[in-house]
Amino acid sequence: MRKYIPAGILLLLYLPVIAQEEGRGTRKEFNTAEHVIQFSPTIKNFSIPLPVNAQLQESLEGRLLYRTTVKKSTLHGLWQSWYGNGQTCDSGRLVRNIPDGEWIIRNHAGQLMAVRTFNADGYHRVLEEIKRPNPKRNFYQLGQIAIQNRNLALHYLQAEYSFPDKRKDARFHSVRELVLANSAGQSYRPVFENGLLDGLYINYFENGQVKDSGQYQKGIREGYWIHRESPSTETRAGTYRHGLKDQEWKIYSPDGRLQEIILYRKGTLRWQKQFRY
């Protein structure tokens, strides 16, 4: 009588071997006990050895570090990670490694620090247009930008654009390292490398005041926005059109007094007036 080993066990036994052979010195493994997923830091899109379908989570000293799901060997479904005190660090949804819907970041006290809204389906449509821009017909502004500067258009789809303080030089050997670095209060790095901003975008200061906020439309700023450098500095408010400042912008002092009016036309300053009190 033949003895059969379940396919799932074979997969888990085989994954570390594949990683060791293909990694050529970089650490890659899938540990069934703690669900430690390791990957080469040189791979841009977080290409990591994953089971075909699984629920993944990892704990440290009895507390959850992160929880997510995998479908067809990609991060697919809800994502959530936690600080050491149990507060949520970040949460959102991924569709095959691309964020979709609201992505929310909080500090150790549970206070909201950032909101991003992504569009996974739109990401693929915009990316396709960037790769094949048509001077006579473009559905998206990023496709139009790609005609002149393809690298600039692609930059709008990268996590470095969505999170400007993202650690550009950080190197992680596992999802565990990334989550622990975020929970330690270092500059934030998401678990994805690409995404299309499409909807509400907000950053907050530690005191809860809005730092900047507005809407993105298929990767480009559109409509009314506000910007502040710090809670004690001036506020700039006005309209973007196709990612460029347009029409009337106003600058207010920290106590709310109007200091200046500036008129823009397609990003070019046309007129300004200062007010003295």
MARTI-838633 format. One record per residue: x, y, z of N, C-alpha, C in turn; residue number from 1. Coordinates in Angstrom, 1 decimal, decimal comma, padded with zeros to 4 digits. Example, Ala and Ser with C-alpha at 12.3 -4.5 7.8 and 13.67 -1.06 7.14 Angstrom:
BEGIN
> n_c1|n_c2|n_c3|ca_c1|ca_c2|ca_c3|c_c1|c_c2|c_c3|num
> 013,2|-005,7|007,8|012,3|-004,5|007,8|013,2|-003,3|007,8|1 $
> 012,8|-002,2|007,1|013,7|-001,1|007,1|012,9|000,0|007,9|2 $
END
This chain:
BEGIN
> n_c1|n_c2|n_c3|ca_c1|ca_c2|ca_c3|c_c1|c_c2|c_c3|num
> 000,8|-001,2|000,0|000,0|000,0|000,0|000,9|001,3|000,0|1 $
> 000,6|002,2|-001,0|001,4|003,4|-001,1|001,0|004,4|-000,1|2 $
> 001,9|005,2|000,4|001,6|006,3|001,3|001,8|007,6|000,6|3 $
> 000,8|008,4|000,7|000,8|009,7|000,0|001,0|010,9|001,0|4 $
> 001,8|011,8|000,6|002,0|013,0|001,4|001,1|014,1|000,8|5 $
> 000,3|014,7|001,6|-000,6|015,8|001,2|000,1|016,8|000,4|6 $
> -000,5|017,3|-000,7|000,1|018,3|-001,5|000,5|019,6|-000,8|7 $
> -000,3|020,0|000,2|000,0|021,2|001,0|001,3|021,1|001,7|8 $
> 001,6|019,9|002,3|002,8|019,7|003,0|004,0|019,7|002,1|9 $
> 003,8|019,1|000,9|004,9|019,1|-000,1|005,2|020,5|-000,4|10 $
> 004,2|021,4|-000,6|004,5|022,8|-001,0|005,3|023,5|000,1|11 $
> 004,9|023,3|001,3|005,6|024,0|002,4|007,0|023,5|002,6|12 $
> 007,3|022,2|002,3|008,6|021,7|002,4|009,5|022,1|001,2|13 $
> 008,8|022,4|000,1|009,5|022,7|-001,1|009,9|024,2|-001,3|14 $
> 009,0|025,0|-000,7|009,2|026,5|-000,8|010,6|027,0|-000,4|15 $
> 011,1|026,5|000,8|012,4|027,0|001,3|013,5|026,6|000,3|16 $
> 013,4|025,4|-000,3|014,4|024,9|-001,2|014,4|025,8|-002,4|17 $
> 013,2|026,1|-003,0|013,2|027,0|-004,2|013,8|028,3|-003,8|18 $
> 013,5|028,9|-002,7|014,0|030,2|-002,3|015,5|030,2|-002,2|19 $
> 016,1|029,1|-001,6|017,5|029,0|-001,4|018,2|028,9|-002,8|20 $
> 017,6|028,1|-003,7|018,3|028,0|-005,0|018,2|029,2|-005,8|21 $
> 017,0|029,9|-005,8|016,8|031,1|-006,7|017,4|032,3|-006,1|22 $
> 017,5|032,4|-004,7|018,0|033,6|-004,1|019,5|033,8|-004,3|23 $
> 020,2|032,7|-004,4|021,7|032,8|-004,6|022,3|033,7|-003,5|24 $
> 022,1|033,4|-002,2|022,7|034,1|-001,1|021,7|035,0|-000,4|25 $
> 020,6|035,5|-001,0|019,7|036,3|-000,2|018,8|035,4|000,5|26 $
> 018,3|035,9|001,7|017,5|035,0|002,6|016,1|035,0|002,1|27 $
> 015,5|033,8|001,8|014,2|033,7|001,4|013,6|032,4|002,1|28 $
> 012,5|032,5|002,8|012,0|031,2|003,3|010,6|031,4|003,7|29 $
> 009,8|030,3|003,9|008,5|030,4|004,4|008,4|029,5|005,6|30 $
> 008,3|030,0|006,7|008,3|029,3|008,0|006,9|029,0|008,4|31 $
> 006,5|027,7|008,5|005,1|027,4|008,8|004,7|027,7|010,2|32 $
> 005,6|027,8|011,1|005,3|028,0|012,5|004,9|029,5|012,8|33 $
> 005,7|030,4|012,4|005,5|031,8|012,6|005,1|032,6|011,4|34 $
> 005,0|031,9|010,3|004,7|032,5|009,0|005,7|033,6|008,7|35 $
> 007,0|033,4|008,8|008,0|034,3|008,5|008,2|034,3|007,0|36 $
> 008,0|035,4|006,3|008,2|035,4|004,9|009,4|036,3|004,6|37 $
> 010,4|035,8|004,0|011,6|036,5|003,7|011,8|036,7|002,2|38 $
> 012,4|037,8|001,8|012,5|038,1|000,4|013,7|038,9|000,1|39 $
> 014,1|039,0|-001,1|015,3|039,7|-001,5|015,0|041,2|-001,5|40 $
> 015,8|042,1|-000,8|015,5|043,5|-000,8|015,7|044,2|-002,1|41 $
> 016,4|043,5|-003,1|016,6|044,1|-004,4|015,5|044,0|-005,3|42 $
> 014,5|043,2|-005,0|013,3|043,0|-005,9|012,3|044,1|-005,6|43 $
> 012,0|044,9|-006,6|011,2|046,1|-006,5|009,8|045,8|-006,0|44 $
> 009,2|044,8|-006,5|007,8|044,6|-006,2|007,5|043,6|-005,0|45 $
> 008,4|043,5|-004,1|008,3|042,6|-003,0|007,9|041,2|-003,5|46 $
> 008,7|040,7|-004,5|008,5|039,3|-004,9|009,0|038,4|-003,9|47 $
> 008,1|037,7|-003,2|008,5|036,9|-002,1|007,9|035,5|-002,3|48 $
> 008,5|034,5|-001,8|007,9|033,1|-001,9|006,7|033,0|-001,0|49 $
> 005,5|032,8|-001,6|004,3|032,7|-000,9|003,6|031,4|-001,3|50 $
> 002,8|030,8|-000,5|001,9|029,7|-000,9|000,9|030,2|-001,9|51 $
> 000,2|029,3|-002,5|-000,8|029,7|-003,5|-001,9|030,5|-002,9|52 $
> -002,5|029,9|-001,8|-003,6|030,5|-001,1|-003,4|030,3|000,4|53 $
> -003,4|031,3|001,2|-003,2|031,1|002,6|-003,6|032,4|003,4|54 $
> -003,8|032,1|004,7|-004,0|033,2|005,7|-002,7|033,3|006,4|55 $
> -002,1|034,5|006,4|-000,7|034,7|006,9|-000,8|035,7|008,1|56 $
> 000,0|035,3|009,2|000,1|036,2|010,3|001,4|035,8|011,1|57 $
> 001,9|036,8|011,8|003,1|036,5|012,6|003,0|037,2|013,9|58 $
> 003,5|036,6|014,9|003,4|037,1|016,3|004,8|037,3|016,9|59 $
> 004,8|038,1|017,9|006,1|038,4|018,6|005,7|038,5|020,1|60 $
> 006,2|037,6|020,9|006,0|037,6|022,3|004,5|037,6|022,6|61 $
> 003,8|036,8|021,9|002,3|036,6|022,1|001,4|037,7|021,5|62 $
> 002,0|038,7|020,8|001,1|039,7|020,2|001,3|039,6|018,7|63 $
> 000,2|040,0|018,0|000,2|040,0|016,6|001,0|041,1|016,0|64 $
> 001,8|040,8|015,0|002,6|041,9|014,3|001,8|042,3|013,1|65 $
> 001,3|041,4|012,3|000,5|041,7|011,1|-000,3|040,5|010,7|66 $
> -001,3|040,8|009,9|-002,2|039,7|009,4|-002,6|040,1|008,0|67 $
> -002,6|039,1|007,1|-003,0|039,4|005,7|-003,4|038,0|005,1|68 $
> -003,7|038,1|003,8|-004,1|036,9|003,1|-003,3|036,8|001,7|69 $
> -003,2|035,6|001,2|-002,5|035,4|-000,1|-003,4|034,7|-001,0|70 $
> -003,5|035,1|-002,2|-004,3|034,5|-003,3|-003,4|034,4|-004,5|71 $
> -003,3|033,2|-005,1|-002,5|033,0|-006,3|-001,1|033,6|-006,1|72 $
> -000,5|033,4|-004,9|000,9|033,8|-004,6|001,1|035,4|-004,6|73 $
> 000,0|036,1|-004,3|000,1|037,6|-004,2|-000,6|038,0|-002,9|74 $
> -000,2|039,2|-002,4|-001,0|039,7|-001,2|-002,3|040,2|-001,8|75 $
> -003,4|039,6|-001,2|-004,7|039,8|-001,8|-005,7|039,8|-000,7|76 $
> -006,3|040,9|-000,4|-007,3|041,0|000,7|-006,9|042,0|001,8|77 $
> -007,5|041,9|003,0|-007,2|042,8|004,0|-005,8|042,7|004,6|78 $
> -005,2|043,9|004,9|-003,9|043,9|005,5|-004,1|044,7|006,8|79 $
> -003,4|044,3|007,9|-003,4|045,1|009,1|-002,1|044,8|009,9|80 $
> -001,5|045,8|010,4|-000,3|045,6|011,3|-000,5|046,4|012,6|81 $
> 000,2|046,0|013,7|000,0|046,5|015,0|001,3|047,0|015,6|82 $
> 001,1|048,0|016,5|002,2|048,4|017,4|002,3|047,5|018,6|83 $
> 003,4|047,6|019,3|003,6|046,8|020,5|002,5|046,9|021,6|84 $
> 001,8|048,1|021,6|000,8|048,3|022,6|-000,6|047,8|022,2|85 $
> -000,6|047,2|021,0|-001,9|046,7|020,5|-002,7|047,6|019,5|86 $
> -002,2|048,9|019,4|-002,9|049,8|018,5|-002,6|049,5|017,1|87 $
> -003,5|049,7|016,2|-003,3|049,5|014,8|-002,3|050,5|014,2|88 $
> -001,3|050,0|013,5|-000,3|050,9|012,8|-000,9|051,3|011,4|89 $
> -001,2|050,3|010,6|-001,8|050,6|009,3|-002,8|049,5|008,9|90 $
> -003,7|049,9|008,0|-004,7|048,9|007,6|-005,2|049,3|006,2|91 $
> -005,6|048,3|005,4|-006,1|048,6|004,1|-006,4|047,3|003,4|92 $
> -006,6|047,4|002,1|-006,9|046,2|001,3|-006,0|046,2|000,1|93 $
> -005,6|045,0|-000,3|-004,7|044,8|-001,5|-005,4|043,9|-002,5|94 $
> -005,2|044,2|-003,7|-005,6|043,3|-004,8|-004,4|042,9|-005,6|95 $
> -003,9|041,7|-005,3|-002,7|041,2|-006,0|-001,5|042,2|-005,9|96 $
> -001,2|042,6|-004,7|-000,1|043,4|-004,4|-000,3|044,9|-004,6|97 $
> -001,5|045,3|-005,1|-001,8|046,7|-005,4|-002,9|047,2|-004,4|98 $
> -002,7|048,3|-003,7|-003,7|048,8|-002,7|-005,0|049,2|-003,4|99 $
> -006,1|049,0|-002,8|-007,4|049,4|-003,3|-008,3|049,9|-002,2|100 $
> -008,9|051,1|-002,4|-009,7|051,7|-001,4|-008,8|052,5|-000,4|101 $
> -009,4|052,7|000,8|-008,7|053,6|001,8|-007,5|052,8|002,5|102 $
> -006,4|053,5|002,6|-005,3|053,0|003,4|-005,0|053,9|004,5|103 $
> -005,1|053,4|005,7|-005,1|054,3|006,9|-003,9|054,0|007,8|104 $
> -003,3|055,1|008,3|-002,1|055,0|009,2|-002,4|055,7|010,5|105 $
> -002,1|055,1|011,6|-002,3|055,7|012,9|-001,0|055,7|013,7|106 $
> -000,9|056,5|014,7|000,3|056,6|015,6|000,1|055,6|016,8|107 $
> 001,0|055,6|017,7|001,0|054,7|018,8|-000,2|054,9|019,7|108 $
> -000,7|056,1|019,7|-001,9|056,4|020,6|-003,2|056,1|019,9|109 $
> -003,2|055,6|018,6|-004,4|055,3|017,9|-004,9|056,5|017,1|110 $
> -004,2|057,6|017,1|-004,7|058,8|016,4|-004,4|058,7|014,9|111 $
> -005,4|059,1|014,1|-005,3|059,1|012,7|-004,2|060,0|012,2|112 $
> -003,2|059,5|011,4|-002,1|060,3|010,9|-002,2|060,5|009,4|113 $
> -002,7|059,6|008,6|-002,8|059,7|007,2|-003,9|058,8|006,6|114 $
> -004,5|059,3|005,5|-005,5|058,6|004,8|-005,1|058,7|003,3|115 $
> -005,0|057,6|002,6|-004,8|057,5|001,2|-005,9|056,7|000,6|116 $
> -006,3|057,1|-000,6|-007,4|056,3|-001,3|-006,8|055,8|-002,7|117 $
> -006,8|054,5|-002,9|-006,2|053,9|-004,1|-007,2|053,3|-005,0|118 $
> -006,8|053,0|-006,2|-007,7|052,4|-007,2|-006,9|051,3|-007,9|119 $
> -007,1|050,0|-007,5|-006,3|048,9|-008,1|-006,6|048,7|-009,5|120 $
> -007,9|048,7|-009,9|-008,3|048,5|-011,3|-007,8|049,7|-012,2|121 $
> -007,9|050,9|-011,6|-007,4|052,0|-012,4|-005,9|052,0|-012,6|122 $
> -005,2|051,5|-011,6|-003,8|051,4|-011,7|-003,4|050,6|-012,9|123 $
> -004,0|049,5|-013,2|-003,6|048,7|-014,4|-004,0|049,4|-015,7|124 $
> -005,1|050,1|-015,7|-005,5|050,8|-016,9|-004,6|052,0|-017,2|125 $
> -004,2|052,7|-016,1|-003,4|053,9|-016,3|-002,0|053,4|-016,7|126 $
> -001,5|052,4|-016,0|-000,1|051,8|-016,3|000,0|051,4|-017,8|127 $
> -001,1|050,8|-018,3|-001,1|050,4|-019,7|-001,0|051,6|-020,6|128 $
> -001,7|052,7|-020,3|-001,6|053,9|-021,1|-000,2|054,5|-021,1|129 $
> 000,4|054,5|-019,9|001,7|055,1|-019,7|002,7|054,3|-020,6|130 $
> 002,6|053,0|-020,6|003,5|052,1|-021,4|003,3|052,4|-022,9|131 $
> 002,1|052,7|-023,3|001,8|052,9|-024,7|001,1|054,2|-025,0|132 $
> 001,7|055,4|-024,6|001,0|056,7|-024,8|000,7|057,0|-026,3|133 $
> -000,4|057,6|-026,5|-000,8|057,9|-027,8|-001,0|059,4|-027,9|134 $
> -000,2|060,1|-028,7|-000,2|061,6|-028,8|-001,6|062,1|-029,2|135 $
> -002,4|061,3|-029,9|-003,7|061,8|-030,4|-004,8|061,4|-029,5|136 $
> -004,6|060,4|-028,6|-005,8|060,0|-027,8|-005,3|059,4|-026,4|137 $
> -005,5|060,1|-025,3|-005,2|059,7|-024,0|-006,4|059,9|-023,1|138 $
> -006,7|058,8|-022,3|-007,9|058,9|-021,4|-007,5|059,5|-020,1|139 $
> -006,2|059,4|-019,7|-005,7|059,8|-018,4|-004,6|060,8|-018,5|140 $
> -004,5|061,7|-017,5|-003,5|062,8|-017,5|-002,1|062,2|-017,5|141 $
> -001,9|061,1|-016,7|-000,6|060,5|-016,7|-000,2|059,9|-018,0|142 $
> -001,2|059,5|-018,8|-000,8|059,1|-020,2|-000,3|060,2|-021,0|143 $
> -000,9|061,4|-020,8|-000,4|062,6|-021,5|001,0|063,0|-021,0|144 $
> 001,2|062,9|-019,7|002,5|063,2|-019,2|003,6|062,3|-019,7|145 $
> 003,2|061,0|-019,9|004,1|060,0|-020,4|004,7|060,3|-021,8|146 $
> 003,9|061,0|-022,6|004,4|061,3|-023,9|005,7|062,1|-023,9|147 $
> 005,8|063,0|-022,9|006,9|063,9|-022,7|008,0|063,3|-021,8|148 $
> 007,5|062,6|-020,7|008,4|062,1|-019,7|007,8|060,8|-019,1|149 $
> 008,1|059,7|-019,6|007,6|058,4|-019,1|008,0|058,1|-017,7|150 $
> 009,2|058,4|-017,3|009,7|058,1|-016,0|008,9|059,0|-015,0|151 $
> 008,6|060,2|-015,3|007,9|061,1|-014,4|006,5|060,5|-014,2|152 $
> 005,8|060,0|-015,3|004,5|059,5|-015,2|004,5|058,2|-014,3|153 $
> 005,5|057,4|-014,4|005,6|056,2|-013,6|005,9|056,5|-012,1|154 $
> 006,6|057,6|-011,9|006,9|058,1|-010,5|005,6|058,3|-009,7|155 $
> 004,5|058,8|-010,4|003,2|059,0|-009,7|002,6|057,7|-009,3|156 $
> 003,0|056,6|-009,8|002,5|055,2|-009,4|003,3|054,5|-008,3|157 $
> 004,4|055,1|-007,9|005,2|054,5|-006,9|004,9|054,9|-005,5|158 $
> 005,2|054,0|-004,6|004,9|054,3|-003,2|005,7|055,5|-002,6|159 $
> 006,8|055,8|-003,2|007,6|057,0|-002,8|006,8|058,2|-003,1|160 $
> 005,9|058,2|-004,1|005,1|059,4|-004,3|003,9|059,5|-003,3|161 $
> 003,3|058,4|-003,1|002,2|058,3|-002,2|002,6|058,6|-000,7|162 $
> 003,8|058,2|-000,4|004,4|058,4|001,0|005,7|059,0|000,8|163 $
> 005,8|060,4|000,7|007,1|061,0|000,5|008,2|060,8|001,5|164 $
> 007,8|060,4|002,7|008,8|060,2|003,8|009,2|058,7|003,8|165 $
> 008,8|057,9|002,8|009,1|056,5|002,8|010,6|056,3|002,8|166 $
> 011,1|055,4|003,5|012,6|055,1|003,6|013,1|054,6|002,3|167 $
> 013,7|055,5|001,5|014,2|055,1|000,2|015,4|054,1|000,3|168 $
> 016,2|054,3|001,3|017,4|053,4|001,4|017,2|052,2|002,3|169 $
> 016,1|052,1|002,9|015,9|051,0|003,8|015,9|049,6|003,1|170 $
> 016,5|048,6|003,7|016,6|047,3|003,2|016,0|046,3|004,2|171 $
> 015,0|045,6|003,8|014,4|044,6|004,7|014,5|043,2|004,2|172 $
> 014,7|042,3|005,0|014,8|040,9|004,6|013,5|040,1|004,9|173 $
> 012,6|040,8|005,4|011,3|040,1|005,7|010,2|041,1|006,0|174 $
> 009,0|040,7|005,9|007,8|041,5|006,2|007,9|041,9|007,7|175 $
> 008,4|040,9|008,5|008,6|041,2|009,9|009,4|042,4|010,2|176 $
> 010,5|042,5|009,5|011,4|043,6|009,7|010,7|045,0|009,3|177 $
> 010,0|044,9|008,2|009,3|046,1|007,8|008,3|046,6|008,8|178 $
> 007,5|045,6|009,3|006,4|046,0|010,3|007,1|046,5|011,6|179 $
> 008,1|045,8|012,0|008,8|046,3|013,3|009,4|047,7|013,1|180 $
> 009,9|048,0|011,9|010,5|049,3|011,7|009,4|050,4|011,7|181 $
> 008,3|050,1|011,1|007,1|051,0|011,2|006,7|051,2|012,6|182 $
> 006,5|050,1|013,3|006,0|050,2|014,7|007,0|050,9|015,6|183 $
> 008,3|051,0|015,3|009,3|051,6|016,1|009,2|053,2|015,9|184 $
> 008,4|053,6|015,0|008,2|055,1|014,9|009,1|055,7|013,8|185 $
> 009,8|054,9|013,0|010,6|055,4|011,9|009,7|055,9|010,8|186 $
> 010,2|056,6|009,8|009,4|057,0|008,7|008,7|055,8|008,1|187 $
> 007,4|056,0|007,7|006,6|054,9|007,3|006,9|054,3|006,0|188 $
> 006,8|053,0|005,9|007,0|052,3|004,6|005,8|051,3|004,4|189 $
> 005,0|051,4|003,4|003,9|050,5|003,2|004,4|049,1|002,7|190 $
> 003,5|048,2|002,7|003,9|046,8|002,3|003,7|046,6|000,8|191 $
> 003,5|047,7|000,1|003,4|047,6|-001,4|004,4|048,6|-002,0|192 $
> 004,7|048,5|-003,2|005,6|049,3|-003,9|005,0|050,2|-005,0|193 $
> 003,7|049,9|-005,4|003,1|050,7|-006,4|001,6|050,8|-006,1|194 $
> 001,0|051,9|-006,6|-000,4|052,1|-006,4|-000,9|053,4|-007,1|195 $
> -002,2|053,5|-007,4|-002,7|054,7|-008,0|-003,6|055,5|-007,1|196 $
> -003,2|056,7|-006,7|-004,0|057,5|-005,8|-005,2|058,0|-006,6|197 $
> -006,4|057,8|-006,0|-007,7|058,1|-006,7|-008,7|058,4|-005,6|198 $
> -008,8|059,6|-005,1|-009,8|059,9|-004,1|-009,1|060,7|-003,0|199 $
> -009,7|060,6|-001,8|-009,3|061,4|-000,6|-007,9|061,2|-000,2|200 $
> -007,1|062,3|000,1|-005,7|062,2|000,5|-005,6|063,2|001,7|201 $
> -005,2|062,7|002,9|-005,0|063,6|004,0|-003,8|063,2|004,8|202 $
> -003,0|064,2|005,3|-002,0|064,0|006,3|-002,4|064,9|007,5|203 $
> -002,0|064,4|008,7|-002,3|065,1|010,0|-001,0|065,3|010,8|204 $
> -001,0|066,4|011,5|000,1|066,6|012,5|-000,3|065,8|013,8|205 $
> 000,7|065,7|014,6|000,5|065,0|015,9|-000,6|065,5|016,8|206 $
> -000,8|066,8|016,6|-001,9|067,5|017,4|-003,3|067,3|016,8|207 $
> -003,4|066,6|015,7|-004,7|066,3|015,1|-005,0|067,3|014,0|208 $
> -004,3|068,4|013,8|-004,6|069,4|012,8|-004,2|068,8|011,4|209 $
> -005,0|069,2|010,4|-004,7|068,8|009,1|-003,5|069,4|008,5|210 $
> -002,6|068,6|008,0|-001,3|069,1|007,4|-001,6|069,5|005,9|211 $
> -002,1|068,5|005,2|-002,6|068,8|003,8|-003,7|067,8|003,4|212 $
> -004,6|068,3|002,6|-005,7|067,4|002,2|-006,3|067,9|000,9|213 $
> -006,9|066,9|000,2|-007,5|067,2|-001,1|-007,9|065,9|-001,8|214 $
> -008,1|066,0|-003,1|-008,5|064,8|-003,9|-007,6|064,5|-005,0|215 $
> -007,4|063,2|-005,3|-006,6|062,8|-006,4|-007,6|062,2|-007,5|216 $
> -007,3|062,4|-008,7|-008,1|061,8|-009,8|-007,2|061,1|-010,7|217 $
> -007,3|059,8|-010,6|-006,4|058,9|-011,4|-004,9|059,3|-011,4|218 $
> -004,4|059,5|-010,1|-003,0|059,8|-009,9|-002,6|061,2|-009,9|219 $
> -003,5|062,1|-010,2|-003,2|063,6|-010,3|-004,1|064,4|-009,3|220 $
> -003,4|065,4|-008,7|-004,2|066,3|-007,8|-005,2|067,1|-008,6|221 $
> -006,5|067,1|-008,1|-007,6|067,8|-008,8|-008,4|068,5|-007,7|222 $
> -008,9|069,7|-008,0|-009,8|070,4|-007,1|-009,2|071,1|-006,0|223 $
> -009,9|071,4|-005,0|-009,5|072,2|-003,8|-008,6|071,5|-002,9|224 $
> -007,5|072,1|-002,5|-006,5|071,6|-001,6|-006,1|072,6|-000,6|225 $
> -005,6|072,1|000,6|-004,9|073,0|001,6|-003,6|072,3|002,0|226 $
> -002,6|073,2|002,3|-001,3|072,8|002,7|-000,8|073,6|003,8|227 $
> -000,1|072,9|004,8|000,6|073,5|005,9|001,9|072,9|006,1|228 $
> 002,9|073,6|006,4|004,2|073,1|006,7|004,3|072,6|008,2|229 $
> 003,6|073,3|009,1|003,6|073,0|010,5|002,3|073,6|011,1|230 $
> 001,9|073,1|012,3|000,7|073,7|012,9|000,8|075,2|013,2|231 $
> 002,0|075,7|013,2|002,2|077,1|013,6|002,6|078,0|012,4|232 $
> 002,5|077,5|011,2|002,8|078,3|010,0|001,6|078,5|009,2|233 $
> 001,8|079,3|008,1|000,7|079,7|007,2|000,0|078,6|006,5|234 $
> -001,2|078,8|006,1|-002,0|077,8|005,3|-002,2|078,3|003,9|235 $
> -001,9|077,5|003,0|-002,1|077,8|001,5|-003,3|076,9|001,0|236 $
> -004,2|077,6|000,4|-005,5|076,9|-000,1|-005,8|077,4|-001,5|237 $
> -006,1|076,4|-002,3|-006,5|076,7|-003,7|-006,8|075,5|-004,5|238 $
> -006,9|075,7|-005,8|-007,3|074,7|-006,7|-006,2|074,1|-007,6|239 $
> -006,2|072,8|-007,8|-005,3|072,2|-008,8|-006,2|071,7|-010,0|240 $
> -005,6|071,8|-011,2|-006,2|071,3|-012,4|-005,1|070,5|-013,1|241 $
> -005,4|069,2|-013,3|-004,4|068,3|-013,9|-003,1|068,4|-013,2|242 $
> -003,1|068,5|-011,9|-001,9|068,5|-011,1|-001,1|069,8|-011,0|243 $
> -001,6|070,8|-011,6|-001,0|072,1|-011,6|-001,9|073,2|-010,8|244 $
> -001,2|074,1|-010,1|-002,0|075,1|-009,4|-002,7|076,0|-010,5|245 $
> -004,0|076,3|-010,2|-004,8|077,0|-011,2|-005,8|077,9|-010,5|246 $
> -006,0|079,0|-011,1|-007,0|080,0|-010,6|-006,5|080,6|-009,3|247 $
> -007,4|080,9|-008,3|-007,0|081,7|-007,1|-006,5|080,8|-006,0|248 $
> -005,4|081,2|-005,4|-004,8|080,6|-004,2|-004,7|081,6|-003,2|249 $
> -005,1|081,3|-001,9|-005,0|082,2|-000,8|-004,1|081,7|000,3|250 $
> -003,3|082,6|000,9|-002,4|082,3|002,0|-003,0|083,0|003,3|251 $
> -003,1|082,1|004,3|-003,7|082,6|005,6|-002,6|082,5|006,7|252 $
> -002,6|083,5|007,6|-001,7|083,4|008,7|-002,2|082,3|009,7|253 $
> -001,3|081,9|010,7|-001,7|080,9|011,6|-003,0|081,3|012,4|254 $
> -003,3|082,6|012,5|-004,5|083,0|013,3|-005,7|083,2|012,3|255 $
> -005,5|082,8|011,0|-006,6|082,9|010,1|-006,8|084,1|009,3|256 $
> -005,9|085,1|009,4|-006,0|086,3|008,6|-005,5|086,1|007,1|257 $
> -006,2|086,7|006,2|-005,7|086,6|004,8|-004,5|087,4|004,6|258 $
> -003,4|086,8|004,1|-002,1|087,5|003,9|-001,8|087,7|002,4|259 $
> -002,3|086,9|001,6|-001,9|087,0|000,2|-002,9|086,3|-000,7|260 $
> -003,1|086,8|-001,9|-003,9|086,2|-003,0|-003,0|086,0|-004,2|261 $
> -003,0|084,8|-004,7|-002,1|084,5|-005,9|-003,0|083,9|-007,0|262 $
> -002,8|084,4|-008,2|-003,6|083,8|-009,3|-002,6|083,0|-010,2|263 $
> -003,0|081,8|-010,5|-002,2|080,9|-011,3|-003,0|080,5|-012,6|264 $
> -002,2|080,3|-013,7|-002,8|079,7|-014,9|-002,0|078,6|-015,3|265 $
> -002,5|077,4|-015,2|-001,8|076,1|-015,6|-000,4|076,1|-014,9|266 $
> -000,4|076,4|-013,6|000,9|076,3|-012,9|001,8|077,5|-012,9|267 $
> 001,5|078,5|-013,7|002,3|079,7|-013,9|001,7|080,8|-013,1|268 $
> 002,5|081,5|-012,3|002,0|082,6|-011,5|001,7|083,8|-012,4|269 $
> 000,5|084,3|-012,3|000,1|085,4|-013,2|-000,1|086,8|-012,4|270 $
> -000,5|086,7|-011,1|-000,8|087,9|-010,4|-000,8|087,6|-008,9|271 $
> -000,4|088,5|-008,1|-000,4|088,3|-006,6|-000,6|089,6|-005,9|272 $
> -001,2|089,6|-004,8|-001,4|090,7|-003,9|-001,3|090,4|-002,5|273 $
> -000,5|091,2|-001,7|-000,2|090,9|-000,3|-001,1|091,9|000,5|274 $
> -001,5|091,5|001,7|-002,3|092,3|002,6|-001,5|092,6|003,9|275 $
> -001,5|093,8|004,3|-000,8|094,2|005,5|-001,8|094,7|006,5|276 $
> -001,6|094,3|007,8|-002,6|094,7|008,8|-001,9|095,5|009,9|277 $
END
